[in-house]
Amino acid sequence: MNLRQLEILRAVIRHRTTVAAADELALSQPAVSNALKTMEAQAGFALFERVNNRLFPTAEAMALYKESEAIFALHAKLENRVRDLRENRSGHLAIVATPPLAYGIIPSALSGFLRRRPETRVFFDVRRYEGIIEGVLSRVAELGFALGLTHHPGIAHEVVHSGEMVCVLPPQHPLAERTVISAADLSGLPFIGLERGTRLGEAVRDSFARAGAPFQPTVEVRYCNTACVLAAAGVGAAVVDPFSPRQNGGHGLVVRPFTPTTRAVAYMLWSEAEPLSRLAKAFLGEIRKESALLERTASHQQHGAGSD
């Protein structure tokens, strides 16, 4: 029994007459009647009982009707999927990102992206750098976002933002009035350091070494967001990526440029095994918009009244 025959069977069961079923399917009444006869011959048992010009499905016909529900649900899903792909109205996009980008630049980009594509469904996970690489290579995610990148076979990339690490301080901090904070300035003051062995943690340590300043954190944390929360609570100053201070309204932090200059480059990653989907390209466009906005507002974040 093929899909078309099942479609006819289901229509007759719903309407109880071949005439109504034929109207629904845009077929002739004789075509529907002949199809029923063929189906009964193929099945080897009756599908309907005829009473007063109406057709009542047998138990066997109802069993076929129920079993075919999943088939037609899948068929409808596939038809909708084809339409959505054709019109680029919806689809599914899987994204993984490290915390600074996941809590910084991506939420605003995702908001704009979904506002224009309300039927699109997104999977979004926050992972450490190694998890981003694994997620992209295993195709768990089409797009990965991370700060910093080393070469990985099979992974393509694009720079989506190039910024610099910044110093964050609570408003009452003795260095809060300075327009630029150096590694030497932080010597001898309570300092929140990033964990040794992490990409950003090693970058900050290298900056202190280049400046000839001692790196002596009072508290050591894994994530920049944690450092921002602690800095806002008055624990000390911290050197973090430029994205994390934007979270939760800035935490009430003073944000200042940090010297020596320490680059913080954000990358978008994807598998070289297949081209980016149209949805992924559209999302990349939103990320570029947010990156441009971040660049335009960086000075305001560092020097504006809200930071002081």
C-alpha positions in Angstrom: 0.0 0.0 0.0 1.6 3.2 -1.1 1.3 6.7 0.3 -1.3 7.9 -2.1 -3.5 4.9 -1.3 -3.2 5.6 2.4 -4.1 9.2 1.8 -7.3 8.0 0.0 -8.1 5.6 2.8 -7.7 8.3 5.5 -9.9 10.7 3.6 -12.7 8.2 3.2 -12.5 7.3 6.9 -12.8 11.0 7.8 -15.7 11.7 5.4 -17.5 8.4 5.2 -18.3 8.9 1.5 -16.2 8.6 -1.6 -17.7 11.8 -3.0 -16.5 14.0 -0.1 -13.1 12.2 -0.1 -12.8 12.9 -3.8 -13.5 16.6 -3.3 -10.9 16.8 -0.6 -8.2 15.1 -2.7 -9.2 16.7 -6.0 -10.0 13.4 -7.6 -13.0 11.9 -9.3 -15.4 9.8 -7.3 -14.8 6.7 -9.5 -11.1 7.1 -9.0 -11.6 7.0 -5.2 -13.9 4.0 -5.5 -11.5 2.1 -7.7 -8.6 2.9 -5.3 -10.6 1.4 -2.4 -11.3 -1.8 -4.4 -7.6 -2.1 -5.3 -6.6 -1.6 -1.7 -9.0 -4.3 -0.4 -7.8 -6.7 -3.1 -4.2 -6.1 -2.1 -4.9 -6.3 1.6 -7.0 -9.4 1.3 -9.7 -8.1 3.7 -12.5 -5.6 3.7 -11.7 -2.0 4.7 -15.3 -0.7 4.8 -18.8 -1.8 5.5 -21.4 0.0 3.3 -24.6 1.0 5.1 -27.1 3.4 3.5 -24.7 4.8 1.0 -22.1 5.5 3.7 -18.8 3.8 4.4 -17.9 2.7 7.9 -14.3 1.6 8.4 -13.6 -1.9 9.7 -11.4 -2.5 12.7 -8.6 -3.4 10.3 -9.0 -0.1 8.4 -8.9 1.8 11.7 -5.7 0.0 12.7 -4.1 1.1 9.4 -5.4 4.7 10.0 -3.8 4.8 13.4 -0.5 3.3 12.2 -0.3 5.7 9.4 -0.6 8.8 11.6 3.2 8.9 12.2 3.9 8.5 8.4 1.7 11.5 7.6 3.0 13.6 10.4 6.5 13.0 9.2 5.4 13.8 5.6 3.8 17.0 6.7 7.0 17.9 8.7 9.1 17.3 5.6 6.8 19.4 3.4 7.0 22.2 5.9 10.8 21.9 6.1 11.1 22.1 2.3 8.9 25.3 2.3 10.8 26.9 5.1 14.2 26.1 3.4 12.9 27.5 0.2 11.6 30.7 1.8 14.4 30.9 4.4 11.7 31.6 7.0 12.8 29.0 9.6 15.1 26.2 10.3 17.5 25.0 13.0 20.8 26.5 14.0 23.1 25.0 16.6 25.7 27.3 18.3 28.3 26.8 20.9 30.4 29.5 22.5 32.9 30.2 25.3 31.5 32.2 28.2 32.8 35.7 27.3 31.1 35.6 23.9 28.1 33.5 25.1 27.2 36.1 27.7 28.6 39.1 25.9 28.1 39.6 22.1 25.9 36.6 21.2 22.7 37.3 23.2 22.0 40.7 21.5 22.9 39.1 18.1 20.6 36.2 18.8 17.7 38.5 19.8 17.8 40.4 16.5 18.3 37.2 14.5 15.2 35.5 16.0 13.1 38.6 16.0 13.3 38.5 12.2 12.9 34.7 12.0 10.4 33.8 14.7 10.0 30.2 13.5 13.7 29.4 13.6 14.8 27.1 16.4 18.3 27.5 18.0 20.4 25.2 20.1 22.9 27.3 22.2 25.4 25.8 24.6 28.2 27.4 26.6 31.5 25.5 26.8 35.2 25.8 27.4 37.5 26.2 24.4 38.1 22.5 24.0 34.4 21.9 24.0 33.9 24.4 21.2 36.4 22.6 19.0 34.8 19.2 19.8 31.3 20.5 19.1 32.2 21.9 15.7 34.2 18.9 14.6 31.5 16.4 15.7 28.8 18.5 14.0 26.9 19.0 17.3 27.0 22.6 16.4 27.3 24.4 13.0 28.9 27.5 14.5 31.4 27.9 17.4 32.6 31.1 18.9 35.7 31.5 21.0 38.3 34.0 22.1 41.7 33.1 20.6 42.4 30.2 18.3 45.1 27.8 17.4 45.2 25.8 14.2 42.9 22.8 14.1 42.6 20.6 11.0 39.1 20.5 9.6 38.0 23.8 11.1 37.5 27.0 9.2 37.4 30.4 10.9 36.7 34.1 10.6 37.6 36.9 12.9 34.3 38.5 14.1 35.8 41.0 16.6 39.3 42.2 17.4 39.6 44.0 20.7 41.8 44.4 23.7 41.7 43.2 27.3 40.4 45.9 29.8 40.8 46.6 33.4 37.7 46.6 35.6 37.4 48.2 39.0 34.8 49.0 41.6 33.8 52.7 41.5 35.5 53.4 44.9 38.8 51.9 43.8 41.9 54.1 44.2 42.7 53.8 40.5 39.2 54.5 39.3 40.0 58.1 38.3 42.8 57.1 35.9 42.1 57.0 32.2 44.4 54.0 31.6 45.5 51.3 34.0 48.9 49.6 33.6 50.1 46.3 35.0 52.5 48.2 37.2 49.6 50.3 38.6 48.0 47.1 39.9 51.1 46.0 41.8 50.5 45.7 45.6 46.7 46.1 45.2 44.0 43.4 45.6 43.8 41.7 42.2 41.6 39.1 40.7 43.5 36.9 38.3 42.4 34.5 35.7 43.2 30.8 36.2 46.7 29.6 35.1 46.6 27.4 32.1 43.6 29.1 30.5 44.1 31.0 27.3 43.1 34.4 28.7 44.8 33.7 32.0 48.1 33.0 30.3 47.7 36.1 28.1 47.3 38.3 31.2 50.3 36.7 32.9 52.3 37.4 29.7 51.3 41.1 29.8 52.5 41.5 33.4 55.7 39.8 32.5 56.3 42.1 29.5 55.7 45.1 31.8 58.1 43.7 34.4 55.3 43.8 36.9 54.7 41.1 39.5 51.5 39.0 38.9 50.2 38.3 42.4 46.4 37.7 42.4 44.5 37.8 45.7 41.8 35.6 44.1 42.1 33.4 41.1 39.1 32.5 39.0 38.4 30.6 35.8 36.0 32.9 34.0 36.1 36.7 33.3 32.4 37.0 34.2 33.3 35.8 37.7 36.1 38.3 37.9 33.7 41.1 37.0 31.2 40.1 39.7 34.0 40.0 42.3 35.4 43.3 41.1 32.0 45.0 41.4 31.7 43.6 44.9 34.9 45.4 45.9 37.2 42.4 46.0 39.7 44.1 43.7 40.6 45.0 40.2 40.8 42.5 37.3 41.9 42.3 33.7 39.3 40.7 31.5 38.1 40.5 27.9 36.1 43.4 26.5 32.8 41.5 26.3 32.4 40.4 30.0 32.0 43.9 31.5 28.9 44.4 29.3 27.0 41.7 31.1 24.2 42.4 33.5 24.3 46.1 32.8 28.1 46.4 33.4 27.9 45.3 37.1 28.4 48.9 38.1 32.0 48.6 37.1 34.6 51.2 36.0 36.1 50.0 32.7 39.5 51.3 31.6 42.0 50.5 28.9 44.8 48.2 30.1 48.5 48.4 29.2 50.5 46.7 27.9 48.0 46.1 25.1 46.7 42.5 25.3 44.7 41.4 22.2 41.4 39.7 22.6 40.3 38.3 19.2 36.9 36.6 18.8 36.6 33.9 16.2 33.7 32.2 14.6 34.4 28.5 13.7 32.8 26.0 11.5 33.6 22.6 9.9 35.4 22.7 6.6 33.5 19.5 5.7 30.4 21.4 4.6 29.5 25.0 3.6 27.7 27.3 6.0 23.9 27.2 5.8 22.0 30.4 4.9 20.8 30.6 8.5 24.4 30.5 9.7 25.4 33.2 7.3 22.5 35.3 8.4 23.6 34.9 12.1 27.1 35.8 11.2 25.7 39.1 9.8 24.1 39.8 13.2 27.4 39.1 15.0 29.1 41.6 12.7 26.5 44.2 13.6 27.1 43.6 17.3 30.9 43.7 16.9 30.6 47.1 15.1 28.4 48.4 17.9 30.9 47.2 20.5 33.7 49.1 18.8 31.6 52.3 18.6 30.6 52.1 22.3 34.0 51.0 23.7 35.1 54.5 24.5 31.8 55.4 26.1 32.0 52.3 28.3 35.4 53.2 29.5 34.9 57.0 30.0 31.2 57.6 30.2 29.3 58.8 33.2 27.8 55.3 33.7 31.3 53.9 34.3 32.4 56.6 36.7 
